[in-house]
Amino acid sequence: MTASTSHGFNQPLGGNEMPRFGGPATMMRLPTQTDARGLDVAFVGIPMDIGTSNRPGTRFGPRQIRDESRMLRPFNMATRAAPFQSLQIADIGDVPINTFDLKKSVEIIERHYDGILAHPCVPLTLGGDHTLTLPILRAMAKKHGPVGLIHVDAHADVNDQMFGEKIAHGTPFRRAVEEGLIDPQRTVQIGLRGTGYAADEFDWGRDQGFMVVPAEACWHKSLTPLMAEVRAKLGSGPVYFSYDIDSLDPAYAPGTGTVEIGGLTIPQALETIRGAHGLEIVGGDLVEVSPPYDPHGQTAVVAANLLFEMLCILPGVKRR
């Protein structure tokens, strides 16, 4: 598939060339290719929900996020970022997970991202449940060493085990610390909230060196000052951005598996991503979109827009 080009870069198919409800079902109706060769950025889907503990359905997330990305245009009017005049970007399709075996799927994902990162390419991932971040971080650490992490989520995802299993969507960041995949002194968690099993549940990360910002600390305020603190904590060096859609209040994003009230707002979501501009972002994901629990598609619309915002903060993106 081809699309019009600007300065030799792939361009999303425009709404004046093809109606928004037509054209290819790719992220932003971009051209596709089978691997990351020649790309600066690759959109990748991981259609998986076998790591979930409550409501399933995130296997359908990548497809609906792509579908709801059709309204996105190539220029960010707020930040003046022009990613499609700056970088070569394409949608390289989905990781062929084994939907009957979570552990095999984790291995498949790691190998797939090894292949992507063999090129000078930044992957932006459409999830899929949050288990997928662990194998991506394993691949990232092989290339970059321990990375900094911005993790926006209702849940800390630092369980030691779930039903006796060490790998599931509630365990990736404990495994990442244990395996030396992330630098705890350069890790930030934003939006944690809800009920728990023990009073000190969110303290495990703090004990490792994480900066932990519960949702209550975000209520009724702009997060722009917070993100200045985050940039100072992360400083220089590679950073991975993991965004769980359940960090948002379910009023904005009902289509997810483990909903918690009292979450972030849409403006705060935009502030958390835009506030990471200037950091060395080497990859990102948007996870836990479960379309069956949102018949109107608003959760996927939000997810598509947040992935576009991630694209706009990547190193090398020009601002007009």
C-alpha positions in Angstrom: 0.0 0.0 0.0 1.2 3.5 -0.8 0.3 7.0 0.3 1.2 10.5 -0.7 4.6 11.6 0.6 6.0 14.9 1.9 9.8 15.3 1.7 9.9 11.5 1.1 8.1 10.6 4.4 5.0 8.4 4.6 1.8 10.4 5.1 -1.5 9.4 6.6 -4.2 9.1 4.0 -6.0 12.4 4.1 -9.8 12.9 4.6 -10.0 14.9 1.4 -8.5 12.0 -0.6 -10.6 9.3 0.8 -13.6 9.6 3.2 -12.7 9.0 6.8 -14.9 5.9 6.9 -13.0 4.3 4.0 -9.4 3.5 3.2 -7.0 1.2 4.9 -7.6 0.0 8.5 -4.1 1.0 9.7 -3.0 3.4 12.4 -3.9 6.8 11.0 -4.4 5.1 7.7 -0.7 4.9 7.2 1.2 2.8 4.7 2.1 -0.7 6.0 5.3 -2.8 5.7 6.3 -6.2 7.2 9.2 -5.0 9.3 10.9 -1.9 10.7 13.5 -1.6 7.9 14.0 2.1 7.0 11.6 3.4 9.7 12.2 5.9 12.5 8.9 4.9 14.2 6.7 1.8 13.9 3.2 1.3 15.1 2.8 -2.3 16.3 -0.3 -4.1 17.6 -0.3 -6.9 20.2 -3.8 -8.4 20.2 -3.6 -10.2 23.6 -5.8 -10.6 26.6 -4.6 -13.9 28.1 -2.8 -12.1 30.9 -5.9 -10.3 32.2 -7.4 -11.0 35.6 -10.9 -9.6 35.3 -12.7 -8.5 32.1 -11.1 -9.7 28.9 -11.4 -8.2 25.4 -8.0 -6.4 25.0 -7.2 -8.8 22.1 -9.6 -6.6 20.1 -7.8 -3.4 21.3 -5.3 -2.9 18.4 -7.9 -3.3 15.7 -10.4 -0.8 17.2 -7.6 1.7 18.1 -6.6 1.7 14.5 -10.2 2.1 13.4 -10.8 5.0 15.7 -7.5 6.7 14.6 -9.1 7.6 11.2 -10.0 11.1 12.4 -6.4 12.0 13.3 -4.7 14.5 11.1 -0.9 14.8 10.7 -0.2 18.1 12.5 -0.6 18.7 16.2 -2.3 22.1 16.5 -1.6 22.5 20.2 2.1 21.6 20.3 2.8 22.4 16.7 4.6 19.0 16.3 4.8 17.8 12.7 5.9 14.1 13.0 5.1 13.2 9.4 7.3 16.0 8.2 10.1 14.8 10.4 10.3 11.0 10.6 9.5 7.9 8.5 6.6 6.2 10.1 4.5 3.1 9.2 2.2 0.5 10.7 4.0 -2.9 10.7 1.0 -4.9 11.8 0.5 -7.2 14.7 2.7 -9.6 16.7 1.6 -13.2 16.1 1.1 -14.2 19.7 0.1 -17.7 20.8 -3.4 -17.1 22.2 -3.4 -20.4 24.1 -0.1 -19.8 26.0 0.9 -16.7 27.8 4.5 -17.7 28.5 5.0 -18.6 24.8 3.4 -15.3 23.8 5.8 -13.4 26.1 8.7 -15.1 24.3 7.2 -14.3 20.9 6.8 -10.7 21.8 10.4 -10.4 23.0 11.8 -11.9 19.8 9.6 -9.7 17.6 10.8 -6.5 19.4 14.4 -7.8 19.1 13.8 -7.6 15.4 12.3 -4.2 15.5 15.1 -2.8 17.7 17.7 -4.2 15.3 16.8 -1.1 13.3 17.1 2.5 14.6 13.4 2.5 15.1 11.1 3.5 18.0 8.1 1.2 18.5 4.8 2.5 19.6 2.6 -0.4 20.7 -1.2 -0.8 20.6 -2.3 -3.2 23.3 -3.3 -5.7 24.4 -3.0 -6.3 28.2 -0.2 -4.9 30.3 1.7 -8.2 30.4 3.1 -7.2 27.0 5.3 -4.5 28.5 7.6 -7.0 30.2 8.9 -8.7 27.0 9.2 -5.3 25.3 11.3 -4.0 28.2 13.4 -7.2 28.0 14.1 -6.3 24.3 14.7 -2.6 25.2 17.3 -3.5 27.9 19.3 -5.5 25.5 19.7 -2.4 23.3 19.7 0.4 25.8 20.5 -1.1 29.2 18.1 -0.3 32.1 15.7 2.4 30.9 13.9 5.1 32.7 10.1 4.5 32.9 7.0 6.7 32.9 4.1 4.5 33.9 0.7 6.0 34.0 -1.9 3.6 35.5 -4.5 3.0 38.1 -2.5 0.0 39.4 1.1 -0.3 40.3 1.4 -3.7 38.6 4.1 -4.8 41.0 2.4 -8.0 42.3 4.9 -10.8 43.1 2.4 -13.3 41.7 -1.1 -13.8 40.5 -2.7 -17.2 41.1 0.8 -18.4 41.6 2.0 -17.1 38.2 5.0 -14.8 38.0 4.0 -13.3 34.7 0.6 -11.6 34.2 -0.8 -8.1 33.7 -0.4 -7.2 37.3 3.3 -8.2 37.7 5.4 -6.6 34.9 7.1 -3.9 36.8 8.2 -6.1 39.7 9.8 -8.4 37.2 11.3 -5.5 35.4 13.1 -4.4 38.6 14.2 -7.9 39.5 15.6 -8.4 36.0 17.4 -5.0 35.8 15.3 -3.9 32.9 14.4 -0.5 34.3 16.3 2.0 36.5 14.2 2.4 39.7 15.8 5.8 40.4 14.5 6.9 37.0 11.0 5.4 37.3 7.7 7.4 37.9 4.2 6.0 38.4 1.3 8.4 38.1 -2.4 7.9 38.8 -2.4 4.9 41.2 -5.6 4.5 43.2 -8.4 2.2 44.3 -8.7 -0.4 47.0 -6.0 -2.8 47.9 -5.0 -5.8 50.1 -2.6 -3.9 52.4 -2.0 -0.3 53.4 1.6 -0.4 52.0 0.8 -1.7 48.5 2.0 1.4 46.7 5.1 1.6 48.9 7.0 -1.3 47.2 7.9 1.0 44.3 8.8 3.9 46.6 11.1 1.5 48.5 12.9 0.7 45.2 13.4 4.4 44.4 10.2 5.0 42.3 8.5 8.4 42.3 4.9 7.4 43.0 2.1 9.9 42.5 -1.4 8.6 43.5 -4.4 9.9 41.7 -5.6 11.9 44.7 -2.5 14.0 44.4 -3.6 14.9 40.9 -7.2 15.9 41.6 -8.3 19.4 40.7 -5.0 20.5 39.3 -2.9 20.8 36.2 -0.1 18.1 35.9 2.2 20.4 34.0 4.2 21.2 37.2 4.4 17.5 38.1 5.8 16.7 34.7 8.6 19.3 35.2 9.6 17.3 38.3 9.4 14.1 36.3 11.7 15.4 33.6 14.2 16.4 36.3 14.0 13.0 37.9 14.5 11.1 34.6 17.2 13.5 33.3 19.2 12.2 30.3 19.2 8.7 29.0 16.6 6.4 27.4 13.0 6.4 28.7 10.1 4.0 28.0 6.5 5.3 28.3 3.8 2.8 29.4 0.3 4.2 29.4 -2.6 2.1 30.8 -5.9 3.4 29.7 -7.4 2.6 33.1 -5.4 5.5 34.5 -8.2 7.6 33.2 -11.5 7.8 35.1 -14.0 5.4 33.6 -16.2 8.3 32.7 -13.7 8.9 29.9 -12.5 5.4 29.3 -15.1 2.7 30.3 -13.7 0.1 27.8 -11.1 -1.6 30.0 -10.8 -4.6 32.2 -10.1 -3.3 35.7 -11.9 0.0 36.1 -11.3 2.3 39.2 -13.1 5.5 40.0 -11.4 8.8 40.7 -9.0 8.7 37.8 -7.2 11.2 35.6 -9.0 13.5 33.2 -8.4 13.8 29.5 -6.6 17.1 29.8 -4.3 15.5 32.5 -3.6 12.6 30.2 -2.5 15.1 27.5 -0.4 16.9 30.1 1.4 13.8 31.2 2.4 12.9 27.6 3.2 16.4 26.4 5.1 17.1 29.6 7.6 14.3 28.6 8.8 16.2 25.6 12.5 16.6 25.6 13.2 13.2 27.2 14.9 10.5 25.2 11.8 8.4 24.5 12.8 5.1 23.0 9.4 3.4 23.0 5.9 3.5 24.3 2.7 1.5 24.7 -1.0 2.1 25.2 -2.6 -0.9 26.8 -5.7 -2.4 28.3 -8.3 -1.1 25.8 -11.2 -3.6 25.8 -13.7 -2.7 23.1 -16.5 -5.1 24.1 -17.0 -2.9 27.2 -17.4 0.3 25.3 -19.9 -0.1 22.5 -19.5 3.6 21.5 -15.8 3.3 20.9 -14.8 6.4 23.0 -12.1 4.5 24.8 -10.4 3.6 21.6 -10.7 7.2 20.3 -8.9 8.4 23.5 -6.3 5.7 23.0 -5.6 6.6 19.4 -5.2 10.3 20.3 -2.8 9.5 23.2 -0.7 7.4 20.9 -0.5 10.3 18.4 0.6 12.5 21.3 3.3 10.0 22.1 4.4 10.1 18.5 4.6 13.9 18.7 7.1 14.0 21.7 9.6 11.6 20.1 13.2 12.8 19.6 13.6 14.2 16.1 10.0 15.5 15.7 10.1 19.1 14.5 7.8 21.8 15.9 6.6 24.4 13.4 
